[in-house]
Amino acid sequence: MDRPPPDPAKLLEAWMEWEHGDTPPGRVMATLKTGGLRDLLEALAAAAAADAPAGDAGGAAGAENSPATETWTPVV
């Protein structure tokens, strides 16, 4: 059975329901998973890797020195 392509608008709607407190996190994760978030992220990562400069192996080598990486702190 073929899955339909991910619908970014529906994925965003599910995310926003969680942010507003309308839907519990477990339900949102299930919706994002069945809605194709992984497929969407894989496509975006592949596109970003294809657009990366020749000496930047997908951003992995320069990620350690990236200002965004240095200042990011996870919020729990």
C-alpha positions as CSV (number, residue, x, y, z in Angstrom):
1,M,0.0,0.0,0.0
2,D,1.4,3.3,-1.0
3,R,1.4,6.2,1.5
4,P,0.3,9.6,0.3
5,P,3.0,12.3,0.2
6,P,3.4,14.3,3.4
7,D,1.2,17.4,3.7
8,P,3.2,20.1,5.4
9,A,0.1,22.1,6.3
10,K,-1.5,19.2,8.1
11,L,1.8,18.5,10.0
12,L,2.0,22.1,11.0
13,E,-1.6,22.0,12.2
14,A,-0.9,19.0,14.4
15,W,2.2,20.7,15.8
16,M,0.3,23.9,16.6
17,E,-2.4,21.9,18.4
18,W,0.2,20.6,20.7
19,E,1.8,24.0,21.2
20,H,-1.6,25.4,22.1
21,G,-2.2,22.6,24.6
22,D,-5.1,21.1,22.7
23,T,-3.6,17.7,22.0
24,P,-1.3,15.6,24.2
25,P,2.3,15.0,23.0
26,G,1.8,11.3,22.4
27,R,-1.2,11.9,20.0
28,V,0.8,14.6,18.2
29,M,3.8,12.3,17.7
30,A,1.5,9.6,16.3
31,T,-0.1,12.1,14.0
32,L,3.3,13.5,12.8
33,K,4.6,9.9,12.3
34,T,1.6,8.7,10.3
35,G,1.4,12.1,8.5
36,G,4.9,11.6,6.9
37,L,7.1,13.9,8.9
38,R,10.1,11.6,8.5
39,D,9.6,11.6,4.7
40,L,9.4,15.4,4.7
41,L,12.5,15.8,6.8
42,E,14.5,13.3,4.7
43,A,13.6,15.2,1.6
44,L,14.6,18.5,3.2
45,A,17.9,17.0,4.4
46,A,18.7,15.6,1.0
47,A,17.9,19.0,-0.6
48,A,20.1,20.8,1.9
49,A,23.0,18.3,1.3
50,A,22.7,18.8,-2.4
51,D,22.8,22.6,-2.0
52,A,25.8,22.5,0.4
53,P,29.2,23.8,-0.8
54,A,31.6,21.2,-2.3
55,G,33.9,21.1,0.7
56,D,31.0,20.8,3.2
57,A,30.1,17.1,3.6
58,G,26.5,17.7,4.4
59,G,27.3,20.2,7.1
60,A,28.7,17.6,9.5
61,A,32.3,18.8,9.5
62,G,31.4,22.5,10.0
63,A,28.6,21.9,12.4
64,E,30.9,21.8,15.5
65,N,32.0,25.3,14.8
66,S,28.7,26.7,13.8
67,P,27.4,29.6,16.0
68,A,24.0,28.0,16.1
69,T,25.4,24.8,17.5
70,E,27.5,26.6,20.1
71,T,24.6,28.6,21.5
72,W,21.8,26.1,21.3
73,T,20.6,24.7,24.7
74,P,17.9,22.1,24.8
75,V,14.9,23.0,26.8
76,V,13.4,20.2,28.8
